[in-house]
Amino acid sequence: MQRLVTPELLDELAPEDPRARRSRRDLMRIHWAMRSVSILRKTIAQLGLITAPRRVIELGAGDGTLLLRLARALHPAWPAVDLTLLDRVDLVSEATLTGYHRLGWNVTVQCEDVLRWARAAETEQYDLGIASLFLHHFDQSQLTVLLAAVERKTDAFVTCEPCRNALGWVGSRLVGLLGANDVTRGDAVKSVAAGFADHELTLNWPNPARAWRVEEGYAMPFTHCFAARLAGPRSGMVPHAS
């Protein structure tokens, strides 16, 4: 079936709405059921990074707790990371910021619409970009803009998205078993309908003059993974001495 992108209710509710707060807590349990941290670690490992990234950006970071779990899993192999958490609303708590600081990570919360970020002419560069359950929110034209910016502003990128397959359809209708509220139950079905299959993200990745190594595939039970790494230095740039 073709992707069907429709607005999700959580994105339309005010951040302080009790149903929205409950739905964000539901997402923590959903990430656990999807094995999101483990799958993100394996997807990052596929990049074959020679050195640990120093500048990292998460797109659609939400409350920042998923990446904090990932950071703890990667510590101490990734020390002294400068992390940007980008989302249109600041949902990151002081406790979450403290968790990053204890790992030696410096965190900047950037409140900005991601498509505005994508269209900006800024020259800010990141060693690694990360997204989780985020790209499926965007239709074809928006995805083209966003991935072009990711290709331009990062040297490597990973994302884990809902897999648009039969198991994903079943899973999306069973999130109520995790105690999810009506917002999460409805959005889960929409998320799978807007998810990815086969090599759809690879086909949407820009066709740059420089070479990228791209991998895409399915991770049990409900996740579609994509990883891209710049194979050589950017045009006109001299690699840093080790």
N, C-alpha and C positions, 0 to 999 in steps of 0.2 A: 504493500500500500504506500501511496505517496505521503510525504510529511504533511501534517496539518497543524499549523501554528495558530493557536487561539489564546487570548489573554487569560492568565491565571489569576485567580481571585486574590491570592496573597500579595501580588504586585499592586493590586488596586486598593487594598485596605491600608488605613493609616498605621504606621509602625507601632503605635501605642494601643491599637485596638486589641482587646483581650483574645479575640479569635486569631489575630495575626501572631500574637505572642505564643499562643498555644501551638499554632502551626509551625513556628520556628523550632519549638521544642520537639515537635513530631519529626522534623527533618533530621534532628540528631539521631533519632532511633532508626530512621530510614537509611541514613548513611551507615549505621552499624549493620543493618540487614543487607545492605548492598556491598559491604566490605570495602567501603570507599577509600579508607586510608591505605589498606593493604594494596588495593589495585592502583592507587596513585603512586605508591612507592615502586611497584613493578613497572608501571608505565614510564616513570622517570628513569628507572634503571635501563630501560630500552634505549634511552638517548645516548648512553655511553659517554657521559660527560667526563672529561679528563680531570677537571678540578671542580670543587664545589662552587656553585654559583654564589656570587656576592650580592648581586642586586636582583631581587625577585619581585614580581608583581602578581597579585591574584585579582582576576577580573570577576566581578560579581561576588565579592568576598562575604557578603552578609554580615554575620556577627563575628566572623574570624575564628570561630572555634574549631572548624574542620581543619584549617591549615595549622592551627596550634597543635592539634593531635599529630598531624604529619611532621611538624617541626620537632616535636618531642621524640618521634620515632626515628628521625634522621640525626638527632643530636647524639654525640658531639661531632659527627662527620661533617656537618654544615655549621661551622662557627661564624659568628660576627656577620650575619646576613642583614642587609638593609632591605626591609620588606615594605612594599606598598600594598595596602588593602584598598582596592577601588570598588566603590559602590555608590549608588545615587543617594543613599541614606546612611548615616553613621549609626550603626547598631553595635559597635564594638565596646564592650564594657571595660571598666578599669581592671577588673580581675583578669580578663583576657590579655590586656596589654601587659599586666604584671607577669603573666605566664610567659609571654615572649621575652620580656626583659630578663627574666631569670635564665633564659637560654643564651643570653648575649645578643639577641636580635633587636635591631633598631626598627621601630614600626612607625610608618606614616599612614594615617587614614585619609584617603583622598575621596571626598564626596563629589562625584561627577557622573553624569550619564555616560555610559561606556561608548555610545556612538558619537557623542561630542568629543570624548577622549580620542576616539579612532580618527576623527576628521581633523583634529588639531595638528598644527604643523610643528609641534614641539620636537626637539631632537633628543629627548630623554631616551636612554637605551637601557635594556634589562638583559641580564644573562639568561633569565628563565621567566616565562609567563605560565601561569597555572589557571585553569578554570575547572569548576566541578558543578555539574547539573546547571549549566548556565547558557551555553551556546544554543540549546534547543529553544530558547525563548525568542529567537530571531528568525524572521523569514528569509527567503533567498537573497533579496537585495540587501538587507541589513547584514546578513552573514558575509556577503562579499566585501562590504565596507570594513567590517570588524576583522576578518581574517587578513585583509590587506594591511591593516594597521599592525596586527600582531606580527606579521612577517617582517614589517618594516622596523618595529620597535624592540623586538626580542631576538636573541640568538638561539633560543630553544623554546618550545611550547608543548605543554601537555594538557589534555582535557579528558574528563570522564563524564559521559552523558548517558541519558536513558537509552537503552537499546530498543529499537522498534521491531520487536519480534514477538512470537507467540508467548514465550515465557514472560516477557516484559508486560504484555497485555494482562496476563493472569496476575502477576505480581502487583500491578497497579490497582487491581480490584480487590486486593487482599490487605492493603495497608491499614484497614480498619482493625485488623487483628493485632496491630501494634498499638492500638489505642488512639489512632489518628482521628482528628476532628473532621467536620464536614468540609472545611476549607482544604485540608490536606488530601482527603479522599477524592474530591473533585479535581484538584490540581494534578494528582498523580496520574489520572487517566489522560489528562491533557498533555502531560509531560511525555508520556510514551508515544502518543500520537505525533508529537513534534520531535521525537527523538531521531536517532540516526541508525543506519544499517549499511552493510556492505562497505563501500569505499566512498561514501558521500562527502565526507570532510576532505579527503584527499582530492576529490574532483573539484572542490571549492577552494582549495589552497591556491594562492597566487602562483603564476608561472614566472618565477623570477629569473633574471639573467644569471644569478649565482645559484649554486647547487644546494639543495636541501635534501636531507635524508628523512623520509616520511614513513611511518608505520601506522597501521590502523587495523583494529580488530575487535573481537568480542571477548569479554571477560565474564565468566559465570558469577552470579546468576543473572544480573540485570543490566550490565554496563557495557557501553560502547566506548572504546578508547582510541585516542589519537595522539601521536607523538611526532614532533618535527624538530630537527636540529640542523643548524647551518653547518655545512660540511667544511667550509673554509672561511678565511677572513672576509669581511665585507669590502666591497670595492673601494679603493682609495684609502683603506685603513691599514696601518702597520700593526701586526700582532704585538701584544705586550711581551716583554722578556720575562721568562720564568725565574 
